[in-house]
Amino acid sequence: MIEWIKYDPANPPERGKEYLVTEGCLIEAVEFDGYWNTSEGYAMATGDKVTHYAHINLPGEETDNETNRRQ
């Protein structure tokens, strides 16, 4: 199951990491460097439409969310 996090521009995720992002319909894998960047440019029309993001992990790997939830 994907654990989605509501995107808050005032409290953004860590820069330099790749995330899944959505605006409620489409899903893209993008890097966050202060902006949601794809290899083709900005994600979802400059990222203004991004509502949620999720950490990308392989099966069996913990995400930052899972580690924080246990503390």
GIBELNOR-V973262 format. One record per pair of residues at least 6 apart in sequence whose ideal C-beta (glycine too) atoms are under 7 Angstrom apart, sorted by the first residue. I is the first residue (numbers start at 1). J is the second residue. D is the distance in whole Angstrom. If there is no record, write none. Layout:
I	J	D
I	J	D
This chain:
2	20	7
2	54	5
3	54	6
3	65	5
4	52	4
4	54	5
5	52	6
5	53	6
5	54	7
5	65	7
6	51	7
6	52	6
7	50	5
7	51	6
7	52	6
7	53	5
12	32	7
13	19	6
13	32	5
13	53	6
15	32	6
15	33	5
15	34	6
16	33	6
17	31	7
17	32	6
18	29	6
18	30	7
18	31	5
18	56	6
19	30	6
19	32	6
19	53	4
19	54	6
19	55	6
19	56	6
20	27	6
20	29	6
20	53	7
20	54	4
20	56	6
21	28	6
21	30	6
21	36	6
21	43	6
21	44	7
21	50	5
21	53	5
22	51	7
22	52	5
23	44	5
23	49	4
23	50	6
23	51	5
24	51	6
26	44	7
28	38	6
28	43	5
28	44	7
29	56	7
30	36	5
30	37	6
30	38	5
30	43	4
31	37	5
35	42	6
35	47	6
36	42	6
36	43	4
36	44	7
36	47	4
36	50	6
37	43	7
43	50	7
44	50	6
55	63	4
55	64	6
55	65	6
57	63	5
